[in-house]
Amino acid sequence: MADTTMPSLTLEPEKEEAAAAAAVAQAPEPAPVLSLDPNSEAMLSAAQKKEVEPVVVDDSMLTEDEKRQVDEFSKKIDITDSNLVLQYGSAAQKSVSSFSESALGKVRTKDLGAVGQDLTELVVELKGFGEEDKKGFGLFKKTRSKLEVMKTQYAKAETNVEKIAQNLENHQIVLMKDIAMFDQMYELNLKYYKELTMYIIAGKKRLAEVRATTLEELRKKAESTGKAEDAQAYNDMVQMCERFEKKLHDLELTRIISVQMGPQIRLLQNNDTLMVEKIQSSLVNTIPLWKSQMVLSLGLEHSRQATAAQAAVTETTNELLKKNADMLKMGTIATAREAERSIVDIETLQHTNEQLISTLDEVLNIQRDGAAKRRAAEVELGRIEGELKQKLMELHR
């Protein structure tokens, strides 16, 4: 089986687009974004505010095999071929673009409303479970009625618990599949990142070589012959180098997108893992506890009825009040705990916003640097043209 994570370079991107599209189509459906440890988020945000050393894209980040592949590939690059320059690295670019769009389209909040509704209904059932029936005549009649009510409530609550457990198990299966598929997404994105890096390094190497040899030879020839066609050939080569440099700049922008996708994928995967852990805790701890409490309440009611006939009305009343107070306390505490739970921490939103602003700033700086370089090149071209005109005028004196 071929290694799909191994990067490869090509000057014929059309042949790779179909394979890349198939890989993107198999990308997993991301799960909802949940909050991670807020303390870690705060530490990460503080660290990002510190000055960092810029990353230089060169062959130091490649293995020996990748360096050899880049060296061989750079020799095949023909900067004078306009179609080649136009299509250079486009297969990897389109793969990253399709990959990002597919991931963005699949990232949506999971439908947990049904589970939330079941949990709310269960809280109501637990709060009302075992409450005394106020209708009826006589102490024993009310007691018998309450026992029947509790049995009915128990059956209903048990059904709700089983329904919630089934829903949680279904969501757990989906999330576990997503976690496994996120690993595949990460490896696929890593392949795209490596390919773009190798395209950029190979292109820069070839561009530097052309400028140091072919372009320099054309410049010297134009200066020595003074012919207009030689000057034009030199100018044409300068323009070709500029166009190829802009193409490499576009590849660098796409590479940054791929770089950002890596931690985003891991963040989604970590969030899914946390959700699976919470669901697992509910299945093995919370739900069994609910069932035990309901059975305990029913058993306590049977015991209370066995002693109610022999106890005084006052004692029975006191026991009922104590039991109701305990039930109210348990229900109120459980409700308060559920109400105080957060879905998304503010630190997560702050971190996301800071990341977005930082990304926009970096892209703006890159664009400004590119514009400045092109303006400098325009000034240099004007000077070259002036020298050429001056030289032509000198020939006719």
Secondary structure, DSSP 8 states (H G I E B T S, - for coil): ---TTS----S-THHHHHHHHHHHHT-----------HHHHHHHHHHHHS-------SGGGS-HHHHHHHHHHHHH--TT-HHHHHHTTHHHHHHHHHHHHHHHHH------HHHHHHHHHHHHHHHHTT-----SSSHHHHHHHHHHHHHHHHHHHHHHHHHHHHHHHHHHHHHHHHHHHHHHHHHHHHHHHHHHHHHHHHHHHHHHHHHHTHHHHHHHHHHHH--HHHHHHHHHHHHHHHHHHHHHHHHHHHHHHHHHHHHHHHHHHHHHHHHHHHHHHIIIIIHHHHHHHHHHHHHHHHHHHHHHTTS-HHHHHHHHHHHHHHHHHHHHHHHHHHHT--SS-HHHHHHHHHHHHHHHHHHHHHHHHHHHHHHHHHHHHHHHHHHHHHHHHHHT-
